[in-house]
Amino acid sequence: MSTSETARPATLDAVSLRELIDAGRAPRLLDVRTPAEFETSHIPGSYNVPLDLLKEHREELRNHLDEDVVLVCRSGARATQAERALAGAGLPNLKVLDGGIMAWQAANAPIKRGAPRWDLERQVRLVAGSIVLASVLGSVFVPQLKWVAGFIGAGLTFAALTNTCAMGMMLGKLPYNRGASCDLDTIVGQLRETGGRA
């Protein structure tokens, strides 16, 4: 596989991952969603390493990841970004769970559930839609507000083309999405423990 930015990462489907886990050969599962998303539902045995924290501390994390690693997010987009970051730090044996946690749930695989919260994608749709609606309605009185709706539309188009989302990254930093404390020292401590899986 090429290490270029455009190369598609190696993937593992939900059925194959479940077979590995059931056979006692589970790879290290890193869930790169926000702590709140992770608390809502995650694969038993996975570790929560939010994407922003992973990108910032990929060198330190690399020192604690010497086995096969499968990266998990909602649908695969954030896990792909995480794969690029870790591959860029020299970590081999990386795979992305194809279809993310959604594919895992669709396969009726085991899931650990907590308090339900809206996932980041749904929050982005709510915020972007609300801004566009308010801008269009407000433009009846202040015509320049139509440009706010246009700006949001351009941002969503850019997000789709680049498979990134600035609004999602900003929303991910809100206290609602931070959930339980998720810092580097806690994560490294969990990775060091043999029985510290969630």
Phi and psi in degrees as GROMACS dihedral restraints (atoms count N, CA, C in turn):
[ dihedral_restraints ]
;  ai    aj    ak    al  type     phi  dphi    fc
    3     4     5     6     1   -70.8    20    10
    4     5     6     7     1   147.2    20    10
    6     7     8     9     1   -95.2    20    10
    7     8     9    10     1     9.9    20    10
    9    10    11    12     1   -66.7    20    10
   10    11    12    13     1   162.1    20    10
   12    13    14    15     1   -62.7    20    10
   13    14    15    16     1   -27.2    20    10
   15    16    17    18     1   -90.7    20    10
   16    17    18    19     1    -7.1    20    10
   18    19    20    21     1   -68.0    20    10
   19    20    21    22     1   139.0    20    10
   21    22    23    24     1   -78.7    20    10
   22    23    24    25     1   130.4    20    10
   24    25    26    27     1   -70.2    20    10
   25    26    27    28     1   160.3    20    10
   27    28    29    30     1   -65.9    20    10
   28    29    30    31     1   141.6    20    10
   30    31    32    33     1  -123.6    20    10
   31    32    33    34     1   163.8    20    10
   33    34    35    36     1  -137.1    20    10
   34    35    36    37     1   128.9    20    10
   36    37    38    39     1   -81.2    20    10
   37    38    39    40     1   163.9    20    10
   39    40    41    42     1   -60.5    20    10
   40    41    42    43     1   -40.0    20    10
   42    43    44    45     1   -64.1    20    10
   43    44    45    46     1   -44.4    20    10
   45    46    47    48     1   -65.5    20    10
   46    47    48    49     1   -39.6    20    10
   48    49    50    51     1   -64.0    20    10
   49    50    51    52     1   -43.3    20    10
   51    52    53    54     1   -62.2    20    10
   52    53    54    55     1   -39.4    20    10
   54    55    56    57     1   -61.9    20    10
   55    56    57    58     1   -42.7    20    10
   57    58    59    60     1   -61.8    20    10
   58    59    60    61     1   -45.0    20    10
   60    61    62    63     1   -63.7    20    10
   61    62    63    64     1   -46.8    20    10
   63    64    65    66     1   -63.5    20    10
   64    65    66    67     1   -29.0    20    10
   66    67    68    69     1   -85.1    20    10
   67    68    69    70     1     1.3    20    10
   69    70    71    72     1    78.6    20    10
   70    71    72    73     1    18.7    20    10
   72    73    74    75     1  -118.7    20    10
   73    74    75    76     1    41.1    20    10
   75    76    77    78     1   -64.3    20    10
   76    77    78    79     1   130.9    20    10
   78    79    80    81     1   -74.1    20    10
   79    80    81    82     1   171.3    20    10
   81    82    83    84     1   -73.5    20    10
   82    83    84    85     1   124.2    20    10
   84    85    86    87     1  -102.5    20    10
   85    86    87    88     1   116.7    20    10
   87    88    89    90     1  -111.0    20    10
   88    89    90    91     1   115.8    20    10
   90    91    92    93     1   -94.8    20    10
   91    92    93    94     1   116.4    20    10
   93    94    95    96     1   -98.1    20    10
   94    95    96    97     1    13.4    20    10
   96    97    98    99     1   -75.0    20    10
   97    98    99   100     1   175.0    20    10
   99   100   101   102     1   -66.6    20    10
  100   101   102   103     1   157.2    20    10
  102   103   104   105     1   -56.3    20    10
  103   104   105   106     1   -36.5    20    10
  105   106   107   108     1   -66.0    20    10
  106   107   108   109     1   -42.9    20    10
  108   109   110   111     1   -62.4    20    10
  109   110   111   112     1   -42.0    20    10
  111   112   113   114     1   -62.6    20    10
  112   113   114   115     1   -43.1    20    10
  114   115   116   117     1   -62.8    20    10
  115   116   117   118     1   -33.9    20    10
  117   118   119   120     1   -63.9    20    10
  118   119   120   121     1   -48.0    20    10
  120   121   122   123     1  -163.9    20    10
  121   122   123   124     1   138.7    20    10
  123   124   125   126     1  -156.0    20    10
  124   125   126   127     1   164.6    20    10
  126   127   128   129     1   -73.1    20    10
  127   128   129   130     1   127.9    20    10
  129   130   131   132     1   -56.2    20    10
  130   131   132   133     1   135.6    20    10
  132   133   134   135     1    92.4    20    10
  133   134   135   136     1    -2.5    20    10
  135   136   137   138     1   -88.5    20    10
  136   137   138   139     1   159.2    20    10
  138   139   140   141     1  -111.8    20    10
  139   140   141   142     1   139.2    20    10
  141   142   143   144     1   -91.3    20    10
  142   143   144   145     1   114.9    20    10
  144   145   146   147     1  -129.8    20    10
  145   146   147   148     1    87.3    20    10
  147   148   149   150     1   -51.8    20    10
  148   149   150   151     1   145.1    20    10
  150   151   152   153     1   -53.9    20    10
  151   152   153   154     1   -44.3    20    10
  153   154   155   156     1   -63.4    20    10
  154   155   156   157     1   -39.8    20    10
  156   157   158   159     1   -68.6    20    10
  157   158   159   160     1   -40.6    20    10
  159   160   161   162     1   -61.2    20    10
  160   161   162   163     1   -45.5    20    10
  162   163   164   165     1   -63.4    20    10
  163   164   165   166     1   -40.8    20    10
  165   166   167   168     1   -70.2    20    10
  166   167   168   169     1   -32.8    20    10
  168   169   170   171     1  -121.9    20    10
  169   170   171   172     1    33.3    20    10
  171   172   173   174     1   -62.7    20    10
  172   173   174   175     1   -33.9    20    10
  174   175   176   177     1   -65.1    20    10
  175   176   177   178     1   -45.7    20    10
  177   178   179   180     1   -64.9    20    10
  178   179   180   181     1   -41.1    20    10
  180   181   182   183     1   -65.6    20    10
  181   182   183   184     1   -36.5    20    10
  183   184   185   186     1   -55.3    20    10
  184   185   186   187     1   -35.3    20    10
  186   187   188   189     1   -68.2    20    10
  187   188   189   190     1   -13.8    20    10
  189   190   191   192     1  -114.5    20    10
  190   191   192   193     1     9.5    20    10
  192   193   194   195     1  -126.7    20    10
  193   194   195   196     1    88.5    20    10
  195   196   197   198     1  -109.4    20    10
  196   197   198   199     1     2.6    20    10
  198   199   200   201     1  -113.7    20    10
  199   200   201   202     1  -174.9    20    10
  201   202   203   204     1   -61.7    20    10
  202   203   204   205     1   137.7    20    10
  204   205   206   207     1  -125.7    20    10
  205   206   207   208     1   131.9    20    10
  207   208   209   210     1  -115.4    20    10
  208   209   210   211     1   126.4    20    10
  210   211   212   213     1   -97.8    20    10
  211   212   213   214     1   136.0    20    10
  213   214   215   216     1  -127.6    20    10
  214   215   216   217     1   138.7    20    10
  216   217   218   219     1  -144.9    20    10
  217   218   219   220     1  -159.7    20    10
  219   220   221   222     1   -68.7    20    10
  220   221   222   223     1   -49.8    20    10
  222   223   224   225     1  -128.6    20    10
  223   224   225   226     1   -13.4    20    10
  225   226   227   228     1   123.4    20    10
  226   227   228   229     1   -17.9    20    10
  228   229   230   231     1   -67.3    20    10
  229   230   231   232     1   -50.9    20    10
  231   232   233   234     1   -67.4    20    10
  232   233   234   235     1   -35.9    20    10
  234   235   236   237     1   -63.8    20    10
  235   236   237   238     1   -34.7    20    10
  237   238   239   240     1   -65.7    20    10
  238   239   240   241     1   -41.1    20    10
  240   241   242   243     1   -63.1    20    10
  241   242   243   244     1   -40.5    20    10
  243   244   245   246     1   -64.2    20    10
  244   245   246   247     1   -39.7    20    10
  246   247   248   249     1   -61.5    20    10
  247   248   249   250     1   -42.9    20    10
  249   250   251   252     1   -63.0    20    10
  250   251   252   253     1   -41.9    20    10
  252   253   254   255     1   -64.3    20    10
  253   254   255   256     1   -46.3    20    10
  255   256   257   258     1   -71.5    20    10
  256   257   258   259     1   -37.2    20    10
  258   259   260   261     1   -64.6    20    10
  259   260   261   262     1   -37.4    20    10
  261   262   263   264     1   -65.2    20    10
  262   263   264   265     1   -24.1    20    10
  264   265   266   267     1   -87.9    20    10
  265   266   267   268     1     1.5    20    10
  267   268   269   270     1    92.5    20    10
  268   269   270   271     1    15.0    20    10
  270   271   272   273     1   -86.3    20    10
  271   272   273   274     1   121.2    20    10
  273   274   275   276     1   -88.6    20    10
  274   275   276   277     1  -177.7    20    10
  276   277   278   279     1    59.2    20    10
  277   278   279   280     1    43.6    20    10
  279   280   281   282     1  -104.5    20    10
  280   281   282   283     1   140.0    20    10
  282   283   284   285     1  -139.4    20    10
  283   284   285   286     1   155.8    20    10
  285   286   287   288     1  -109.8    20    10
  286   287   288   289     1   133.6    20    10
  288   289   290   291     1   -67.3    20    10
  289   290   291   292     1   112.2    20    10
  291   292   293   294     1   -62.9    20    10
  292   293   294   295     1   119.9    20    10
  294   295   296   297     1    85.6    20    10
  295   296   297   298     1    -4.7    20    10
  297   298   299   300     1    61.6    20    10
  298   299   300   301     1  -157.2    20    10
  300   301   302   303     1   -63.8    20    10
  301   302   303   304     1   -26.4    20    10
  303   304   305   306     1   -64.5    20    10
  304   305   306   307     1   -42.9    20    10
  306   307   308   309     1   -67.7    20    10
  307   308   309   310     1   -37.0    20    10
  309   310   311   312     1   -61.0    20    10
  310   311   312   313     1   -46.2    20    10
  312   313   314   315     1   -67.5    20    10
  313   314   315   316     1   -38.0    20    10
  315   316   317   318     1   -63.9    20    10
  316   317   318   319     1   -27.4    20    10
  318   319   320   321     1   -84.3    20    10
  319   320   321   322     1     5.9    20    10
  321   322   323   324     1    55.9    20    10
  322   323   324   325     1    36.2    20    10
  324   325   326   327     1   -82.6    20    10
  325   326   327   328     1   159.4    20    10
  327   328   329   330     1   -59.1    20    10
  328   329   330   331     1   139.6    20    10
  330   331   332   333     1  -138.4    20    10
  331   332   333   334     1   140.6    20    10
  333   334   335   336     1  -100.4    20    10
  334   335   336   337     1   122.1    20    10
  336   337   338   339     1  -108.2    20    10
  337   338   339   340     1   147.0    20    10
  339   340   341   342     1  -129.8    20    10
  340   341   342   343     1  -153.7    20    10
  342   343   344   345     1   -65.6    20    10
  343   344   345   346     1   129.8    20    10
  345   346   347   348     1   -69.2    20    10
  346   347   348   349     1   137.8    20    10
  348   349   350   351     1  -141.0    20    10
  349   350   351   352     1   160.1    20    10
  351   352   353   354     1   -72.5    20    10
  352   353   354   355     1   136.5    20    10
  354   355   356   357     1   -74.4    20    10
  355   356   357   358     1   164.9    20    10
  357   358   359   360     1   -61.1    20    10
  358   359   360   361     1   -39.3    20    10
  360   361   362   363     1   -62.1    20    10
  361   362   363   364     1   -41.3    20    10
  363   364   365   366     1   -66.1    20    10
  364   365   366   367     1   -38.2    20    10
  366   367   368   369     1   -64.1    20    10
  367   368   369   370     1   -40.6    20    10
  369   370   371   372     1   -61.7    20    10
  370   371   372   373     1   -44.6    20    10
  372   373   374   375     1   -60.8    20    10
  373   374   375   376     1   -41.5    20    10
  375   376   377   378     1   -64.0    20    10
  376   377   378   379     1   -49.9    20    10
  378   379   380   381     1   -66.3    20    10
  379   380   381   382     1   -48.0    20    10
  381   382   383   384     1   -62.8    20    10
  382   383   384   385     1   -45.3    20    10
  384   385   386   387     1   -62.5    20    10
  385   386   387   388     1   -40.9    20    10
  387   388   389   390     1   -65.0    20    10
  388   389   390   391     1   -41.4    20    10
  390   391   392   393     1   -65.5    20    10
  391   392   393   394     1   -44.3    20    10
  393   394   395   396     1   -63.0    20    10
  394   395   396   397     1   -46.9    20    10
  396   397   398   399     1   -60.4    20    10
  397   398   399   400     1   -48.0    20    10
  399   400   401   402     1   -63.0    20    10
  400   401   402   403     1   -38.2    20    10
  402   403   404   405     1   -66.5    20    10
  403   404   405   406     1   -43.7    20    10
  405   406   407   408     1   -64.9    20    10
  406   407   408   409     1   -46.0    20    10
  408   409   410   411     1   -64.1    20    10
  409   410   411   412     1   -41.7    20    10
  411   412   413   414     1   -69.1    20    10
  412   413   414   415     1   -24.5    20    10
  414   415   416   417     1   -68.2    20    10
  415   416   417   418     1   -14.0    20    10
  417   418   419   420     1   -62.6    20    10
  418   419   420   421     1   -35.3    20    10
  420   421   422   423     1   -99.9    20    10
  421   422   423   424     1   -33.8    20    10
  423   424   425   426     1  -128.2    20    10
  424   425   426   427     1    92.7    20    10
  426   427   428   429     1   -54.6    20    10
  427   428   429   430     1   -27.6    20    10
  429   430   431   432     1   -67.1    20    10
  430   431   432   433     1   -17.7    20    10
  432   433   434   435     1   -64.3    20    10
  433   434   435   436     1   -18.8    20    10
  435   436   437   438     1   -60.6    20    10
  436   437   438   439     1   -26.6    20    10
  438   439   440   441     1   -71.1    20    10
  439   440   441   442     1   -26.8    20    10
  441   442   443   444     1   -64.8    20    10
  442   443   444   445     1   -44.7    20    10
  444   445   446   447     1   -61.8    20    10
  445   446   447   448     1   -41.2    20    10
  447   448   449   450     1   -62.9    20    10
  448   449   450   451     1   -39.6    20    10
  450   451   452   453     1   -63.8    20    10
  451   452   453   454     1   -42.9    20    10
  453   454   455   456     1   -64.3    20    10
  454   455   456   457     1   -42.8    20    10
  456   457   458   459     1   -59.9    20    10
  457   458   459   460     1   -42.6    20    10
  459   460   461   462     1   -64.5    20    10
  460   461   462   463     1   -39.7    20    10
  462   463   464   465     1   -64.1    20    10
  463   464   465   466     1   -41.1    20    10
  465   466   467   468     1   -67.4    20    10
  466   467   468   469     1   -37.5    20    10
  468   469   470   471     1   -63.6    20    10
  469   470   471   472     1   -46.1    20    10
  471   472   473   474     1   -60.9    20    10
  472   473   474   475     1   -41.2    20    10
  474   475   476   477     1   -60.7    20    10
  475   476   477   478     1   -41.6    20    10
  477   478   479   480     1   -67.4    20    10
  478   479   480   481     1   -42.1    20    10
  480   481   482   483     1   -68.7    20    10
  481   482   483   484     1   -34.5    20    10
  483   484   485   486     1   -98.9    20    10
  484   485   486   487     1    -7.3    20    10
  486   487   488   489     1    59.0    20    10
  487   488   489   490     1    35.8    20    10
  489   490   491   492     1  -131.5    20    10
  490   491   492   493     1   165.4    20    10
  492   493   494   495     1  -149.2    20    10
  493   494   495   496     1   105.5    20    10
  495   496   497   498     1   -62.9    20    10
  496   497   498   499     1   -39.7    20    10
  498   499   500   501     1   -63.2    20    10
  499   500   501   502     1   -41.9    20    10
  501   502   503   504     1   -61.9    20    10
  502   503   504   505     1   -40.6    20    10
  504   505   506   507     1   -65.1    20    10
  505   506   507   508     1   -39.1    20    10
  507   508   509   510     1   -67.5    20    10
  508   509   510   511     1   -44.9    20    10
  510   511   512   513     1   -63.1    20    10
  511   512   513   514     1   -33.5    20    10
  513   514   515   516     1   -63.0    20    10
  514   515   516   517     1   -19.5    20    10
  516   517   518   519     1   -89.6    20    10
  517   518   519   520     1    -7.8    20    10
  519   520   521   522     1   -67.5    20    10
  520   521   522   523     1   149.5    20    10
  522   523   524   525     1   -54.6    20    10
  523   524   525   526     1   -35.3    20    10
  525   526   527   528     1   -56.9    20    10
  526   527   528   529     1   -37.2    20    10
  528   529   530   531     1   -91.9    20    10
  529   530   531   532     1   -12.4    20    10
  531   532   533   534     1   -76.3    20    10
  532   533   534   535     1   -34.0    20    10
  534   535   536   537     1    58.4    20    10
  535   536   537   538     1  -140.2    20    10
  537   538   539   540     1   -66.7    20    10
  538   539   540   541     1   158.0    20    10
  540   541   542   543     1   -59.0    20    10
  541   542   543   544     1   131.0    20    10
  543   544   545   546     1  -138.1    20    10
  544   545   546   547     1    87.2    20    10
  546   547   548   549     1  -116.5    20    10
  547   548   549   550     1   168.2    20    10
  549   550   551   552     1   -58.9    20    10
  550   551   552   553     1   -44.6    20    10
  552   553   554   555     1   -61.9    20    10
  553   554   555   556     1   -40.8    20    10
  555   556   557   558     1   -63.3    20    10
  556   557   558   559     1   -45.8    20    10
  558   559   560   561     1   -63.4    20    10
  559   560   561   562     1   -46.6    20    10
  561   562   563   564     1   -61.9    20    10
  562   563   564   565     1   -39.9    20    10
  564   565   566   567     1   -60.6    20    10
  565   566   567   568     1   -42.0    20    10
  567   568   569   570     1   -65.8    20    10
  568   569   570   571     1   -40.2    20    10
  570   571   572   573     1   -66.7    20    10
  571   572   573   574     1   -30.8    20    10
  573   574   575   576     1   -73.7    20    10
  574   575   576   577     1   -32.4    20    10
  576   577   578   579     1   -72.1    20    10
  577   578   579   580     1   138.7    20    10
  579   580   581   582     1   -76.9    20    10
  580   581   582   583     1   -30.7    20    10
  582   583   584   585     1  -109.2    20    10
  583   584   585   586     1    18.4    20    10
  585   586   587   588     1   -88.2    20    10
  586   587   588   589     1    26.2    20    10
  588   589   590   591     1   -77.5    20    10
  589   590   591   592     1   146.5    20    10
